[in-house]
Amino acid sequence: MANERKDVDRYFLEKAQRTPRAQLTADLYELYERMFHHFGDRRWWPAETQEEVIIGAILVQGVAWSNTAKAIHNLRSQDLLSLRAIHAAAVEDIEACIVPTRYYRAKARKLKAFAEHVQTHHGGDIGAMLAQPMGELRSELLSIYGIGPETADDILLYAAGLPSFVVDTYTRRIFHRLGYTAPDIPYEVMRAWFMDHLPPEAPLYNQYHALLDAVGHNCCTNRRPQCERCPLAPACNHARAAYSAEISPHTPPQPA
């Protein structure tokens, strides 16, 4: 047990390890408030149905949302934006619609596999599937071809409305630069850390993840991060090191 704890601890940097638990929670809320004040309500996920969320969560794997939106538009125009329609359609017809998402052949197989699973195990009733307790549903989602942890948590949070925190590349990059976590922190370790320090509230997780994506997309880019316009800069180790003469804890960020 001690060795397991040590293995997990190595993924957390000094700021995370030395800050008391209650203060960590307060810090996470402060980061949230900074992002929300800067970007506002992100109104995420942009979808009309639970099925559209699921389809989008599969299509967005490894690609920008703008590409995903094009594919969703194509599926809608061909009356293929439902799991029942995807289950009945030829895989080639699905592929033709989702070319903008890259890896479209693999993603078409994933969509077909998901639709087949819902049809076989839930009689095509996605509502019944998503009504399961979170732990059971997450395990089931992870058993489906093409559904990894991030996609499963997208579905849990945005389709089922369950409090499952979503971790992505932006989350890892931002919290490493803030000084909390190692860049190679495993998905499940980081997810558990957030869920251990924030209350299990789906609206909070929804907005938090969307705001982090806004920071990652607009400010905390992989190369040449725009620290001077980032709402998290006053709390960020990376920004302080890069702009120590320009940024203080009381310096308001420039508008995006």
Secondary structure, 3 states (H helix, E strand, C coil): CHHHHHHHHCCECHHHHHCCHHHHHHHHHHHHHHHHHHHCCCCCCCCCCHHHHHHHHHHCCCCCHHHHHHHHHHHHHCCCCCHHHHHHCCHHHHHHHCHHHCCHHHHHHHHHHHHHHHHHHHCCCHHHHHCCCHHHHHHHHHCCCCCCHHHHHHHHHHHCCCCCCCCCHHHHHHHHHHCCECCCCCHHHHHHHHHHHCCCCHHHHHHHHHHHHHHHHHCCCCCCCCHHHCCCHHHCHHHHHHCCCCCCCCCCCCCC
